[in-house]
Amino acid sequence: MTRTLILGGLLSGLVLAMALLSLIWTPYDPAAMAIPDKLQPPDAAHWLGTDHFGRDMASMIMVGARTSIAVALVAVGIGMGLGVPLGLAAAARKGSWLDEVIMRGNDLIFAFPSLVIAILITAVFGPGAINAIIAIGIFNIPVFARVTRGGALPLWERDFILAARVAGKSRTRISAEHILPNVANLLIVQGTIQFSLGILAEAGLSYVGLGAQPPTPSWGRMLADAQTMVSLAPHLALVPGCAIILTVLGLNLMGDGLRDALDPRLRQVRR
């Protein structure tokens, strides 16, 4: 286990623990306003200060972590749940019309960033966390499809796959029983990376008003609310900004550490 993986795991675990703790306890009600206490700097009563409505920043950060993790987790689940089967199918039918349709469809989705997709979805259904999940999830589908296909193609040339085909196994069964377990390490690493990108995407969508809606706390919207008051209360921007940075940093470090741990060749090179 590398130091990168340990550090990434600690940072990610801290954010996850904070999100889980918010399910049963927060220092204050994150939606409770106290106008006389607005824009208070961090002190013993409010560990991270208060915002322009007097709401406790620590409580909002804790609940915001839950929101970000939930959105990113479901979005990655959508991307992996749809992208992996598509990638396996494309690799199993390399060069066929199915392969071409899947990969050209992936190219089409890649042409529209998640923010653009979110704007299109919002124009039809309105803003909200569900629409943010759909937008980020759609963008994740071609990512997992490409990674799966890229990892599966060399495996189809291996002797153990040839033996499975000679034994009469179908391409679908070979993909499920032999190909998928051998590309699982790639998917785990990519899933960690996409999870961190999902956190960033959720914050970006909330920043422009397309993510979680009030009164649900969101790190992105906290940054948007703070942009006009940075000179008066810099902690309004620093607190959610640091939360996003540390979360993304922890996930990226964990992904890098997992890549080293799951691929002995990379571990040997780095030594």
C-alpha positions as CSV (number, residue, x, y, z in Angstrom):
1,M,0.0,0.0,0.0
2,T,1.6,3.3,-1.1
3,R,1.6,6.6,0.8
4,T,-0.4,8.1,-2.0
5,L,-3.2,5.6,-1.5
6,I,-3.1,6.0,2.3
7,L,-3.3,9.8,2.1
8,G,-6.0,9.7,-0.5
9,G,-7.9,7.2,1.5
10,L,-7.6,9.3,4.7
11,L,-8.9,12.5,2.9
12,S,-11.7,10.6,1.2
13,G,-12.6,8.8,4.4
14,L,-12.8,12.1,6.3
15,V,-15.3,13.6,3.8
16,L,-17.3,10.4,3.8
17,A,-17.4,10.3,7.6
18,M,-18.5,13.9,7.6
19,A,-21.3,13.2,5.2
20,L,-22.5,10.1,7.1
21,L,-22.4,12.0,10.4
22,S,-24.6,14.7,8.9
23,L,-27.4,12.1,8.5
24,I,-27.8,12.0,12.3
25,W,-26.1,15.1,13.7
26,T,-25.0,18.6,12.7
27,P,-23.9,21.4,15.1
28,Y,-26.9,23.5,14.0
29,D,-29.9,23.2,11.6
30,P,-28.2,24.0,8.2
31,A,-31.4,25.8,7.1
32,A,-31.9,27.8,10.3
33,M,-31.4,31.6,9.8
34,A,-30.1,33.9,12.5
35,I,-29.8,37.4,10.9
36,P,-28.2,39.0,14.0
37,D,-25.3,36.4,13.7
38,K,-24.7,36.9,10.0
39,L,-21.2,37.0,8.5
40,Q,-19.6,35.9,11.8
41,P,-16.0,34.7,11.5
42,P,-15.0,31.2,12.8
43,D,-15.3,31.0,16.6
44,A,-16.1,28.6,19.4
45,A,-19.9,28.8,18.7
46,H,-19.6,28.5,14.9
47,W,-16.5,26.6,14.0
48,L,-16.4,27.8,10.4
49,G,-18.4,31.0,10.8
50,T,-21.8,31.9,9.5
51,D,-23.1,33.1,6.1
52,H,-25.0,36.2,5.1
53,F,-28.2,34.7,6.5
54,G,-26.6,33.6,9.8
55,R,-26.6,29.9,8.9
56,D,-23.9,27.8,10.4
57,M,-21.2,27.1,7.8
58,A,-19.9,23.9,9.4
59,S,-23.4,22.4,9.3
60,M,-23.9,23.4,5.7
61,I,-20.5,21.9,4.7
62,M,-21.4,18.6,6.3
63,V,-24.8,18.4,4.5
64,G,-23.2,19.7,1.3
65,A,-20.7,16.8,1.4
66,R,-23.7,14.4,1.6
67,T,-25.3,16.1,-1.4
68,S,-22.1,16.1,-3.5
69,I,-21.3,12.5,-2.7
70,A,-24.8,11.3,-3.4
71,V,-25.0,13.1,-6.8
72,A,-21.5,11.9,-7.9
73,L,-22.1,8.3,-6.7
74,V,-25.4,7.9,-8.5
75,A,-24.0,9.6,-11.6
76,V,-21.0,7.3,-11.7
77,G,-23.3,4.3,-11.1
78,I,-25.3,5.3,-14.1
79,G,-22.2,5.7,-16.2
80,M,-20.7,2.4,-15.2
81,G,-24.0,0.5,-15.3
82,L,-24.6,1.5,-18.9
83,G,-21.1,2.2,-20.2
84,V,-19.5,-1.1,-19.2
85,P,-22.0,-3.4,-21.0
86,L,-21.7,-1.2,-24.1
87,G,-17.9,-1.4,-24.0
88,L,-18.0,-5.2,-23.5
89,A,-20.4,-5.5,-26.4
90,A,-18.3,-3.3,-28.7
91,A,-15.2,-5.2,-27.9
92,A,-16.9,-8.6,-28.5
93,R,-18.1,-7.4,-31.9
94,K,-15.0,-5.4,-33.0
95,G,-15.4,-4.0,-36.5
96,S,-19.1,-4.9,-36.7
97,W,-22.0,-2.5,-37.2
98,L,-22.7,-2.7,-33.4
99,D,-19.2,-1.6,-32.6
100,E,-19.5,1.3,-35.0
101,V,-22.9,2.4,-33.6
102,I,-21.7,2.3,-30.0
103,M,-18.4,4.1,-30.6
104,R,-20.0,6.8,-32.8
105,G,-22.7,7.3,-30.2
106,N,-20.0,7.8,-27.6
107,D,-18.3,10.4,-29.9
108,L,-21.6,12.2,-30.1
109,I,-22.0,12.4,-26.4
110,F,-18.4,13.6,-26.0
111,A,-19.2,16.5,-28.3
112,F,-21.5,17.9,-25.6
113,P,-19.9,18.6,-22.1
114,S,-21.9,17.7,-19.0
115,L,-22.8,21.4,-18.4
116,V,-24.3,21.8,-21.9
117,I,-26.3,18.5,-21.4
118,A,-27.4,19.8,-18.0
119,I,-28.6,23.1,-19.6
120,L,-30.6,21.1,-22.2
121,I,-32.2,18.9,-19.5
122,T,-32.9,21.8,-17.3
123,A,-34.6,23.7,-20.1
124,V,-37.1,20.8,-20.4
125,F,-37.5,19.6,-16.8
126,G,-36.2,22.4,-14.7
127,P,-33.2,22.7,-12.4
128,G,-32.5,20.2,-9.6
129,A,-30.2,17.5,-8.2
130,I,-32.0,14.7,-10.2
131,N,-31.3,16.5,-13.5
132,A,-27.7,17.1,-12.5
133,I,-27.3,13.4,-11.8
134,I,-28.8,12.6,-15.2
135,A,-26.5,15.0,-17.0
136,I,-23.3,13.8,-15.2
137,G,-24.4,10.2,-15.6
138,I,-24.9,10.6,-19.4
139,F,-21.5,12.1,-19.7
140,N,-19.9,9.2,-17.8
141,I,-21.4,6.5,-20.1
142,P,-18.9,7.0,-23.0
143,V,-16.0,7.3,-20.6
144,F,-16.6,3.8,-19.1
145,A,-17.5,2.4,-22.5
146,R,-14.2,3.5,-24.0
147,V,-12.2,2.3,-21.0
148,T,-13.9,-1.1,-21.0
149,R,-13.5,-1.6,-24.8
150,G,-9.9,-0.5,-24.7
151,G,-9.1,-3.0,-21.9
152,A,-11.2,-5.8,-23.4
153,L,-9.8,-5.7,-27.0
154,P,-6.4,-7.2,-26.1
155,L,-7.9,-9.9,-24.0
156,W,-9.9,-11.3,-26.9
157,E,-6.6,-12.3,-28.5
158,R,-5.4,-14.2,-25.5
159,D,-5.2,-18.0,-25.4
160,F,-7.6,-18.5,-22.5
161,I,-10.3,-16.6,-24.4
162,L,-9.7,-18.8,-27.5
163,A,-10.0,-21.8,-25.2
164,A,-13.4,-20.5,-23.9
165,R,-14.6,-20.0,-27.5
166,V,-13.5,-23.5,-28.5
167,A,-15.5,-24.8,-25.5
168,G,-18.6,-23.4,-27.0
169,K,-19.2,-20.4,-24.8
170,S,-21.0,-17.4,-26.3
171,R,-19.5,-14.0,-26.7
172,T,-21.8,-12.7,-24.0
173,R,-20.8,-15.4,-21.5
174,I,-17.1,-14.9,-22.3
175,S,-17.5,-11.2,-21.7
176,A,-19.2,-11.7,-18.3
177,E,-17.1,-14.6,-17.0
178,H,-13.6,-13.8,-18.4
179,I,-13.4,-10.3,-19.8
180,L,-15.1,-8.3,-17.1
181,P,-13.1,-9.7,-14.2
182,N,-9.9,-8.9,-16.1
183,V,-10.8,-5.3,-16.7
184,A,-12.3,-4.7,-13.2
185,N,-9.0,-3.0,-12.0
186,L,-9.3,-0.5,-14.8
187,L,-12.9,0.2,-14.0
188,I,-12.2,0.7,-10.3
189,V,-9.5,3.3,-11.0
190,Q,-11.6,5.0,-13.6
191,G,-14.6,5.0,-11.3
192,T,-12.5,6.8,-8.6
193,I,-11.4,9.4,-11.1
194,Q,-15.0,9.9,-12.4
195,F,-16.2,10.2,-8.9
196,S,-13.9,13.2,-8.2
197,L,-14.9,14.7,-11.6
198,G,-18.6,14.2,-10.5
199,I,-17.9,16.2,-7.4
200,L,-16.5,19.0,-9.5
201,A,-19.3,18.8,-12.0
202,E,-22.0,18.9,-9.2
203,A,-20.3,22.0,-7.7
204,G,-20.1,23.7,-11.1
205,L,-23.8,23.0,-11.9
206,S,-24.9,24.2,-8.5
207,Y,-22.7,27.3,-8.9
208,V,-24.7,28.3,-12.0
209,G,-28.0,27.3,-10.4
210,L,-28.6,24.0,-12.2
211,G,-27.8,21.6,-9.3
212,A,-29.4,21.1,-5.9
213,Q,-31.9,23.8,-5.1
214,P,-32.5,25.7,-1.9
215,P,-32.8,24.9,1.0
216,T,-30.6,21.9,0.3
217,P,-27.0,23.0,1.0
218,S,-24.5,22.6,-1.9
219,W,-20.8,23.5,-2.0
220,G,-21.2,25.1,-5.5
221,R,-24.1,27.3,-4.5
222,M,-22.2,28.4,-1.3
223,L,-19.4,29.6,-3.6
224,A,-21.9,31.4,-5.8
225,D,-23.5,33.1,-2.8
226,A,-20.0,34.2,-1.5
227,Q,-18.7,35.8,-4.7
228,T,-20.2,39.2,-3.8
229,M,-19.0,39.2,-0.2
230,V,-15.5,37.9,-0.4
231,S,-14.0,41.2,0.9
232,L,-16.4,41.3,3.8
233,A,-16.2,37.6,4.8
234,P,-13.6,35.7,3.0
235,H,-14.4,32.5,4.9
236,L,-17.6,32.2,2.9
237,A,-15.6,31.3,-0.2
238,L,-12.6,29.7,1.5
239,V,-14.6,27.1,3.4
240,P,-16.5,25.5,0.5
241,G,-13.6,26.0,-1.8
242,C,-11.2,24.1,0.5
243,A,-13.9,21.4,0.9
244,I,-14.0,20.9,-2.8
245,I,-10.2,21.0,-3.2
246,L,-9.5,18.5,-0.4
247,T,-12.3,16.1,-1.6
248,V,-11.1,16.1,-5.2
249,L,-7.5,15.8,-4.1
250,G,-8.2,12.9,-1.9
251,L,-10.1,11.0,-4.6
252,N,-7.4,11.7,-7.2
253,L,-4.7,10.5,-4.9
254,M,-6.7,7.4,-4.1
255,G,-7.2,6.7,-7.8
256,D,-3.5,7.1,-8.4
257,G,-2.6,4.8,-5.5
258,L,-5.1,2.2,-6.7
259,R,-3.6,2.3,-10.2
260,D,-0.2,1.6,-8.7
261,A,-1.5,-1.1,-6.4
262,L,-3.6,-2.9,-9.1
263,D,-0.9,-2.7,-11.9
264,P,2.4,-4.2,-10.7
265,R,4.2,-2.8,-13.8
266,L,3.5,0.8,-12.8
267,R,4.6,0.0,-9.3
268,Q,7.9,-1.3,-10.5
269,V,8.5,1.7,-12.7
270,R,7.9,4.2,-9.9
271,R,10.3,2.3,-7.7
